[in-house]
Amino acid sequence: MDDPLEVLLVEDNPTDARLVRELLRDADPGSRAFRLEHVTRLTHALERLAQGRVDVVLLDLHLPDSNGVETLARIQLKAPDVAVVVHTGLNDDALAIEAVRRGAQDYLTKGEVDGHRLAQVLRHAAARRSVERVRTRAVSLAAHELRGPLTPIQSLLQMLLAGELGTLSDEQRAAAQVVMRNVARMAGLVQDLADAARIQEGTLAMRAQEVPLSALVEEAAASFAEPARQAGLDLRVDVEPGMQAWADPRRTTQAMFNLLSNAVKFTPSPGRISVTADADHGLARIEVRDSGVGLTGEQLAGLFRPFGQVHGTPQEAAAGMGLGLYLSRMLAERQGGRLWAASAGPGQGTTFTLEVPLLAPRAEAPEPEAPEAAPAH
């Protein structure tokens, strides 16, 4: 006989918690299929998840210490391998879609399911998450195996271009440079695969530190000045000086590069790209706005899914695996930030907004008071 599913119910309403117990008891009279554990706060859920051996979290999004999809995000950050079923009193299609898009296995509205349906959803959620773990592991192994042969190929091409293996004709050098560019692109795709697998496994290392964010944004934009010029695009940059953030500089730069690369790729010539950054209520708000192909509402809804592609555009053939924007959003959220996109529609361009928490300004030490002059005698 299979072991019972370990279900962690995160619910602050005692009536709703009792109803869930009764529904599962009706569906599983012998209590052999499920073992239910109940906590009332997100902090308690995170402590329980840290101990391991939970198969499914049945999660109310509105708790005394957390509210909305941020509740889901914190559960996933603590236990990325555990299936999550959202169970809330709001019959809200937009919230349901957002929860599923952010990784929930399913979404149930309180009072609208019977015991059989609840049990079925929990079993299916655990099964789907198990399949996803296998797929993630396969992706991780594939990335590792692909990276192996790429390293010596890059090294040999560098030696070839440096003349260490003999003099190249102009034609041979041009051919070797084409190969080098494509190998570099392949290495980037493999790195994206590895990062996506680490995010889904919860093993991606984040090394937060004090970051000169204004300089980081300006440097990222400067790296795309020449590609933008060659693509016939006008790149403008306007960054508020002096912003400091607590973030991982490498991962924040990676997110910026993905946004800028996307803007260059999907903006036809002649076109415009603007990069702006300013402080707003403790957050740095970075916008990458383009005059490119724009997006429909349906395209926006699927934009940040792993392996998602924007179909129906002339640039579709040049698109990568569809991991860049997914990775960028995950990197932002793991630093306490956000990333979203907006577009007025096809042909109207797209704006990507990245928010990163700023460091609180340090209090200036008070100037020492000058000693009072001694009274004259």
C-alpha positions in Angstrom: 0.0 0.0 0.0 1.3 3.5 -0.8 2.2 5.8 2.0 -0.5 8.4 2.8 0.0 11.9 1.3 1.3 14.3 3.8 -1.0 17.4 3.5 -0.1 20.7 5.2 -3.3 22.8 5.6 -2.4 26.5 6.0 -5.7 28.1 7.2 -6.4 30.6 9.9 -10.2 30.2 9.9 -11.1 27.3 12.3 -14.4 26.7 10.6 -12.8 26.3 7.2 -10.1 24.1 8.6 -12.7 21.8 10.3 -14.6 21.6 6.9 -11.4 20.4 5.1 -10.9 17.7 7.7 -14.5 16.6 7.3 -14.3 16.6 3.5 -11.2 14.4 3.5 -12.7 12.1 6.1 -15.7 11.6 3.9 -13.5 10.9 0.9 -11.2 8.7 2.8 -13.1 7.0 5.7 -10.2 4.9 6.8 -7.8 7.9 6.8 -5.3 5.8 4.8 -4.8 8.1 1.8 -4.1 11.4 3.6 -2.4 12.6 6.7 -3.5 16.2 7.4 -1.5 18.6 9.5 -2.9 22.1 10.2 -1.2 25.5 10.9 -2.8 28.9 11.1 0.1 31.2 10.0 2.6 31.4 7.2 5.5 31.6 9.6 4.3 28.3 11.1 4.0 26.8 7.7 7.5 27.8 6.7 8.9 26.3 9.9 7.0 23.0 9.2 8.2 22.9 5.6 11.8 23.3 6.8 11.4 20.0 8.6 10.6 18.2 5.3 8.2 15.4 4.4 5.3 17.4 3.1 3.7 16.3 -0.2 1.0 19.0 -0.7 0.3 22.4 0.8 -3.4 23.4 0.8 -2.9 27.1 1.1 -5.2 30.0 2.0 -3.7 33.1 0.4 -5.1 35.5 3.1 -3.4 34.9 6.4 -2.7 37.0 9.5 0.9 37.4 8.5 0.7 37.3 4.7 -1.7 38.3 2.0 -2.2 37.5 -1.7 0.1 35.8 -4.2 3.1 36.8 -2.0 2.0 34.1 0.3 2.4 31.5 -2.5 5.8 32.9 -3.4 7.1 32.6 0.1 5.9 29.0 0.3 7.6 28.1 -3.0 10.8 29.8 -2.0 11.0 27.7 1.2 9.9 24.4 -0.5 10.1 24.5 -4.3 9.6 20.7 -4.6 6.3 20.6 -2.7 3.0 20.8 -4.6 0.8 23.8 -3.7 -3.0 23.9 -4.1 -4.5 27.4 -3.4 -7.7 27.2 -1.3 -9.4 30.6 -0.9 -12.7 32.2 -0.4 -12.3 34.4 -3.5 -13.9 33.2 -6.7 -11.6 35.3 -8.7 -10.5 34.0 -12.2 -7.7 36.6 -12.4 -6.3 35.5 -9.1 -6.6 31.9 -10.0 -4.7 32.4 -13.3 -2.0 34.4 -11.5 -1.6 31.7 -8.8 -1.3 28.9 -11.4 1.0 31.0 -13.5 3.2 31.4 -10.5 3.4 27.7 -10.0 0.4 26.6 -8.0 -0.8 23.1 -9.1 -4.5 24.0 -8.8 -6.9 26.6 -7.4 -10.0 25.8 -5.3 -12.7 28.1 -4.1 -14.0 27.4 -0.5 -17.4 26.0 -0.4 -17.5 24.9 -4.0 -15.8 21.4 -3.7 -16.9 18.2 -2.2 -14.7 15.6 -0.5 -14.2 13.5 -3.6 -13.1 16.5 -5.7 -10.8 17.8 -2.9 -9.1 14.4 -2.6 -8.7 14.1 -6.3 -7.1 17.5 -6.6 -4.6 16.8 -3.9 -3.6 13.4 -5.4 -3.3 14.9 -8.9 -1.3 17.9 -7.6 1.2 15.6 -5.9 1.5 13.4 -9.0 2.1 16.4 -11.3 4.7 17.8 -9.0 6.5 14.5 -9.0 6.5 14.5 -12.8 7.9 18.0 -12.7 10.7 17.0 -10.4 11.7 14.3 -12.8 11.6 16.7 -15.7 13.6 19.3 -13.8 16.2 16.6 -13.0 16.4 15.6 -16.6 16.9 19.3 -17.7 19.7 19.7 -15.1 21.5 16.5 -16.3 21.2 17.6 -19.9 22.6 21.0 -19.1 25.5 19.4 -17.3 26.2 17.0 -20.2 26.0 19.7 -22.8 28.3 22.1 -20.9 31.1 19.5 -20.9 32.0 19.4 -24.7 31.3 23.2 -25.1 34.2 24.2 -22.9 37.0 22.5 -24.9 35.4 23.7 -28.2 35.5 27.3 -26.9 39.1 26.9 -25.8 40.2 25.5 -29.1 38.4 28.3 -31.0 40.1 30.9 -28.9 43.5 29.4 -29.6 42.6 29.3 -33.3 41.6 32.9 -33.4 44.7 33.9 -31.4 46.9 32.3 -34.1 48.3 29.7 -31.7 47.4 26.9 -34.2 48.8 28.7 -37.3 48.0 31.7 -39.4 44.4 32.0 -40.6 43.4 33.6 -43.9 40.7 36.3 -43.7 38.1 33.8 -44.9 39.1 31.2 -42.3 39.1 33.9 -39.5 35.6 35.0 -40.5 34.4 31.4 -40.5 35.9 30.8 -37.1 34.3 33.9 -35.7 30.9 32.8 -36.9 31.4 29.4 -35.2 32.6 31.2 -32.0 29.5 33.4 -31.9 27.2 30.4 -32.2 29.1 28.3 -29.6 28.8 31.3 -27.3 25.1 31.4 -27.9 24.8 27.7 -27.3 26.7 28.1 -24.0 24.3 30.8 -23.0 21.3 28.6 -23.7 22.9 25.8 -21.7 23.5 28.2 -18.8 19.8 29.2 -19.0 18.8 25.6 -18.8 21.0 25.0 -15.8 19.7 28.1 -14.0 16.0 27.2 -14.7 16.6 23.7 -13.2 18.3 25.2 -10.1 15.5 27.7 -9.6 12.9 24.8 -9.8 15.0 22.7 -7.5 15.5 25.6 -5.1 19.3 25.4 -5.3 20.2 28.6 -7.3 22.7 30.5 -5.3 22.0 34.1 -4.6 24.7 36.3 -3.1 23.2 39.5 -2.0 25.4 42.5 -1.2 25.4 46.2 -1.4 25.1 47.1 -5.1 25.6 50.5 -6.8 22.4 50.0 -8.7 22.6 53.2 -10.8 26.0 52.3 -12.1 24.9 48.7 -12.7 21.9 49.8 -14.8 24.0 52.3 -16.8 26.7 49.6 -17.5 24.1 47.1 -18.6 22.6 49.6 -21.0 26.0 50.6 -22.3 26.7 47.0 -23.2 23.7 47.2 -25.7 24.6 50.5 -27.2 26.4 49.0 -30.2 24.0 46.1 -30.8 21.1 48.7 -30.8 23.0 51.0 -33.2 23.6 48.1 -35.6 19.9 47.1 -35.4 18.9 50.7 -36.3 17.6 51.5 -32.9 17.9 54.7 -30.8 18.8 53.7 -27.2 18.3 56.3 -24.5 19.3 56.0 -20.9 18.1 58.1 -17.9 19.1 56.8 -14.5 18.7 58.5 -11.1 22.2 58.7 -9.7 23.3 57.3 -6.4 20.8 54.4 -5.9 22.1 51.6 -3.8 20.4 48.2 -3.5 20.8 45.0 -1.5 21.0 42.4 -4.3 23.0 39.9 -6.2 24.9 42.0 -8.7 25.5 39.1 -11.1 21.9 38.0 -11.1 20.5 41.5 -11.4 22.8 42.2 -14.4 21.6 38.9 -15.9 18.0 40.1 -15.6 18.8 43.4 -17.1 20.6 41.8 -20.0 17.6 39.6 -20.7 15.3 42.6 -20.8 17.6 44.6 -23.1 18.3 41.7 -25.4 14.5 41.1 -25.7 14.0 44.8 -26.5 16.6 44.8 -29.2 15.4 41.5 -30.7 11.7 42.5 -30.9 12.0 46.1 -32.0 12.1 46.6 -35.8 14.3 49.4 -37.3 13.9 52.3 -37.1 12.9 52.0 -33.4 13.5 53.3 -30.0 14.5 51.8 -26.6 14.5 53.8 -23.4 16.0 52.6 -20.1 14.9 54.6 -17.1 15.5 54.0 -13.3 14.4 56.0 -10.3 13.6 55.5 -6.6 10.0 55.0 -5.6 9.0 54.3 -1.9 12.0 52.2 -1.0 12.2 50.5 -4.4 14.3 51.1 -7.5 11.9 51.0 -10.5 13.8 50.2 -13.7 11.9 50.4 -17.0 12.9 49.0 -20.4 10.5 50.5 -22.9 10.6 49.7 -26.6 8.6 50.8 -29.7 8.6 47.2 -30.9 6.0 44.6 -32.0 3.9 44.9 -28.9 1.8 42.1 -27.3 -1.8 41.0 -27.0 -3.3 40.3 -23.6 -3.0 36.6 -24.3 0.7 36.9 -25.1 1.3 38.9 -22.0 -0.4 36.2 -19.9 2.1 33.6 -21.0 5.1 35.8 -21.3 6.9 34.6 -18.1 6.2 30.9 -18.4 9.2 28.7 -18.7 9.8 27.8 -22.4 7.2 30.4 -23.4 7.3 31.9 -26.9 5.7 34.9 -28.4 4.0 33.5 -31.5 2.9 35.4 -34.5 5.7 37.9 -34.8 8.3 38.3 -37.5 11.0 37.8 -34.9 9.7 34.5 -33.7 12.3 32.5 -35.6 15.1 34.4 -33.8 13.7 33.7 -30.3 15.6 31.5 -27.9 14.2 28.7 -25.7 11.8 31.0 -23.9 13.7 31.0 -20.6 15.1 34.5 -20.4 12.0 36.3 -19.1 11.1 33.4 -16.8 14.6 33.5 -15.3 14.5 37.3 -15.0 11.2 37.2 -13.0 12.4 34.4 -10.7 15.7 36.3 -10.1 13.8 39.5 -9.2 11.4 37.7 -6.9 14.2 35.9 -5.1 15.7 39.3 -4.2 12.4 40.6 -2.9 11.6 42.4 -6.2 9.1 42.1 -9.0 9.1 42.0 -12.8 6.1 42.6 -15.1 5.3 43.6 -18.6 2.7 45.9 -20.2 1.7 46.7 -23.8 -1.1 48.6 -25.4 -1.3 45.9 -28.1 0.3 44.8 -31.3 2.5 47.4 -32.9 2.4 49.6 -29.7 5.7 48.5 -28.1 6.2 46.8 -24.7 7.4 48.1 -21.3 9.1 45.8 -18.8 9.3 47.1 -15.2 11.8 45.6 -12.8 11.6 46.6 -9.1 14.5 46.0 -6.7 14.5 46.9 -3.0 16.7 49.8 -2.2 19.0 50.0 0.8 17.7 52.3 3.5 19.8 55.5 3.5 22.3 55.4 6.3 21.8 57.9 9.1 24.4 60.6 9.0 26.4 60.8 12.2 25.7 64.2 13.9 28.4 66.8 13.6 30.2 67.2 16.9 29.2 70.4 18.6 32.0 72.9 18.8 33.0 73.4 22.4 31.7 76.6 23.9 34.3 79.3 24.1 35.7 79.8 27.6 34.3 83.1 29.1 36.8 85.9 28.9 38.3 87.0 32.2 
